[in-house]
Amino acid sequence: MPEINFPKMVKIRQKFEAPVIKDLKGELSKEVAKSKLKERIKPGDSVAITAGSRGISHIAEIIAALVKEVKDLGGNPFIVPAMGSHGGATAEGQIAVLKSYGITESSIGAPIRSSMEVVKIGEIREGVPVLMDKIAFNADAIIAVNRIKPHTSFRGAVESGLMKMLSIGLGKHAGACLVHSFGSPGLREMVPQVLYFGSSFKRSRKERGPGNYW
């Protein structure tokens, strides 16, 4: 092998300027007020707060602050892992994923209820079932917490964020496998369909009794 003379190299580190929230709790409190959560959550309501498997800066602090906001409104918050089949597709594995991000019952001040059991709440095109975490389904309200970003495999009106968490993350292992079996086109087309179905389901459920879904 011929001798190769490499040019001199030096290690560098580039820092990109990014928006910074100096008062995280204060900013979250403002957003909660803007969302009119006070009008949606009644005293005594059970409130499922989702926690996913994506790396989000200060996620444990965000969840803890949201838990306090819900408690201040008289709600009874708890955490539901919403990460599809991540964590080895087991309830214990998903709790371990949350722990790796600093999300524990003691750190956020609320119980974590993890299960892989789902319920079928309806169907979309060609009889494809819409599945939902059973524990979250039985809550009076669900609050989704996630980052919003482009998907790495496709482009569409809905890519990776809150809607994906609600449709695939809360679908647990069974729901995630079902939607992913259709590939990228399925993700692009089916995630919005599942969410639009969820909106209709929410309205019909509210006619029958309490519940603020999606």
C-alpha positions in Angstrom: 0.0 0.0 0.0 1.5 3.3 -1.0 2.3 5.9 1.6 -0.3 8.6 1.9 0.4 12.1 3.3 -2.6 13.5 5.0 -2.9 17.3 5.5 -2.6 18.6 9.0 -6.0 18.5 10.9 -7.3 20.1 14.0 -10.4 19.3 16.1 -13.1 22.0 16.1 -16.5 22.3 17.7 -19.3 24.3 16.1 -22.1 25.7 18.3 -25.4 26.5 16.6 -27.5 29.3 18.0 -30.9 28.0 19.1 -33.9 29.5 20.9 -33.6 29.2 24.7 -36.4 29.3 27.2 -35.0 30.8 30.4 -38.1 30.3 32.6 -39.4 26.9 31.6 -42.0 26.6 34.3 -43.3 30.1 33.7 -43.5 29.6 29.9 -45.3 26.3 30.3 -47.8 27.9 32.7 -48.5 30.6 30.1 -49.1 28.0 27.4 -51.4 26.0 29.7 -53.4 29.2 30.3 -53.6 29.9 26.6 -54.9 26.3 26.0 -57.9 26.9 28.2 -57.1 23.7 30.1 -59.0 25.1 33.1 -62.2 24.8 31.1 -61.5 21.3 30.0 -60.4 19.6 33.2 -62.9 19.3 36.0 -61.9 18.7 39.7 -61.4 15.0 40.2 -60.8 14.2 36.5 -58.1 11.6 35.8 -55.6 13.0 33.3 -53.2 10.8 31.4 -50.0 12.7 30.4 -48.0 11.0 27.7 -44.2 10.5 27.9 -42.3 9.2 24.9 -39.0 7.7 24.0 -37.5 10.7 22.1 -34.7 12.7 23.6 -36.2 16.1 24.7 -34.1 18.5 26.7 -35.4 18.9 30.3 -38.3 16.5 29.6 -38.5 15.4 33.2 -38.8 19.1 34.3 -41.4 19.7 31.7 -43.5 16.7 32.8 -43.2 17.6 36.4 -44.3 21.2 35.7 -47.3 19.9 33.7 -48.2 17.5 36.5 -48.3 20.5 38.9 -50.4 22.5 36.6 -53.0 19.7 36.3 -53.0 19.2 40.1 -53.6 23.0 40.6 -56.7 22.6 38.4 -58.0 19.8 40.6 -57.1 17.0 38.3 -55.5 13.7 39.1 -52.6 13.4 36.7 -50.6 10.2 35.9 -48.0 9.3 33.3 -48.6 6.9 30.4 -45.6 5.7 28.3 -46.6 6.5 24.6 -43.8 5.0 22.6 -45.3 2.2 20.5 -43.0 -0.8 20.7 -40.0 0.9 22.2 -38.6 -0.4 25.5 -38.6 -4.0 24.2 -42.4 -3.8 23.8 -42.9 -4.5 27.5 -44.5 -2.4 30.2 -41.4 -2.7 32.4 -39.1 -1.8 29.5 -41.0 1.3 28.8 -40.8 2.4 32.4 -37.1 1.8 32.2 -36.9 4.1 29.1 -38.7 6.9 31.0 -36.3 6.4 34.0 -33.3 6.9 31.6 -34.7 10.3 30.9 -35.1 11.1 34.6 -38.9 10.5 34.5 -39.8 8.6 37.7 -42.8 8.8 40.0 -40.7 10.6 42.6 -39.2 13.1 40.2 -42.4 14.2 38.5 -44.8 13.8 41.5 -47.3 11.4 39.8 -47.8 7.7 39.3 -46.6 6.0 36.1 -49.1 3.5 34.7 -47.6 1.3 32.1 -49.3 -1.5 30.1 -49.1 -2.9 26.6 -52.9 -3.6 26.6 -54.9 -1.8 24.0 -58.5 -1.3 23.1 -60.0 -1.0 19.6 -61.9 2.2 19.3 -62.9 1.9 15.7 -61.7 1.4 12.1 -60.4 3.5 9.3 -59.9 2.6 5.6 -60.3 -1.0 4.5 -61.2 -2.1 8.1 -57.8 -1.2 9.6 -58.4 -1.0 13.4 -57.6 2.1 15.5 -55.9 0.9 18.7 -55.3 2.9 21.9 -53.6 2.3 25.2 -56.3 0.9 27.5 -55.2 2.9 30.6 -55.2 6.2 28.6 -58.5 5.3 27.1 -60.1 5.1 30.5 -58.8 8.5 31.6 -61.1 11.5 31.5 -58.5 13.5 29.5 -55.2 13.0 27.7 -52.4 15.5 27.3 -49.8 14.7 24.7 -46.2 15.9 25.4 -43.7 15.6 22.5 -41.4 17.4 20.2 -42.4 18.2 16.6 -40.0 17.6 13.8 -39.7 16.3 10.2 -39.8 12.6 9.7 -36.7 10.9 8.5 -38.4 8.7 6.0 -41.1 10.8 4.3 -42.6 14.2 3.8 -46.3 15.0 4.4 -48.8 17.2 6.1 -48.2 15.2 9.3 -44.8 13.8 10.1 -43.2 13.3 13.5 -44.7 14.9 16.6 -47.9 15.1 18.6 -50.1 13.4 16.1 -47.7 10.5 15.6 -47.5 10.0 19.4 -51.3 9.9 19.7 -51.7 7.5 16.8 -48.7 5.3 17.1 -47.2 6.0 20.5 -50.5 5.4 22.3 -51.2 2.5 19.9 -48.5 0.6 21.8 -46.8 -2.4 20.3 -49.9 -3.7 18.5 -50.8 -0.3 17.0 -47.2 0.6 16.0 -46.7 -2.7 14.2 -50.0 -2.3 12.4 -49.3 1.2 11.1 -45.6 0.5 10.3 -46.6 -2.6 8.3 -47.8 -0.2 5.6 -44.4 1.4 5.3 -43.7 5.1 4.7 -46.8 5.6 2.5 -48.9 4.1 5.3 -47.4 6.4 7.9 -48.0 9.5 5.7 -51.6 8.6 5.0 -52.7 6.6 8.0 -51.5 8.8 10.9 -53.8 11.7 9.9 -56.7 9.3 9.3 -56.3 7.8 12.8 -56.2 11.3 14.3 -59.3 12.5 12.4 -61.1 9.4 13.6 -59.9 10.2 17.1 -61.5 13.6 16.8 -64.8 12.1 15.8 -64.6 9.6 18.5 -63.9 12.3 21.1 -67.1 14.2 20.1 -69.2 11.1 20.2 -67.8 10.0 23.5 -68.4 13.4 25.1 -72.1 13.1 24.1 -72.2 9.9 26.2 -70.2 11.2 29.2 -67.0 12.9 30.4 -63.8 12.7 28.4 -61.5 15.0 26.5 -59.5 13.0 24.1 -56.7 14.0 21.7 
